[in-house]
């Protein structure tokens, strides 16, 4: 399978715990995005990497959230001190595009469903 | 005001009907526009890009009106399998262009 893969598929945690999700993009894709989606809403942008550089981060993103893409391949998203409001589907998407380009198509993983009790 | 707005629906139509969705965007400097389809409990998948001159892919037609800042999707001869949520996506300028999603429009096609 050469699509975008995310791990784990589901995560249940208690409030206050830290969680980490992993995303493996399509191998030749240099761009990687993290989105969050709740029921009845569209995906909400969290952060974006061009290769290993984190170029954009949503202003709405709490300091409890951090993402890395150390070698420009897989990425991790960590949420510290989880809150019930963090419960959502966390989606990773990848694409290929040169810096400054804007018309690439996104390929999504199946997501990680987070439930904070 | 949200950057990308869509009527959430649901649009409930019989098989064979023609249905149209609209989407408006707030940033006039936006570039690149897309429609994605999302099935229940699945990830979004690209349906089609939207070009300035309008474009068609089988039963699906997409149009862009830059002056009024809206995008439309027309589905002809609806099939049961078209039932899904249709997400409008606009690449919104910031430091980089970020794909910004609307909340989606739900379509239910019934026999």
Interface residues (C-beta under 8 A of the other chain):
Chain A: X33 X35 X40 X41 X42 X43 X44 X45 X48 X50 X55 X56 X91 X93 X99 X100 X101 X102 X103 X105 X106 X107 X108 X109 X110 X111
Chain B: X4 X6 X8 X31 X32 X34 X36 X42 X43 X44 X45 X46 X49 X87 X89 X91 X93 X94 X95 X96 X97 X98 X99 X100 X101 X102 X103 X104
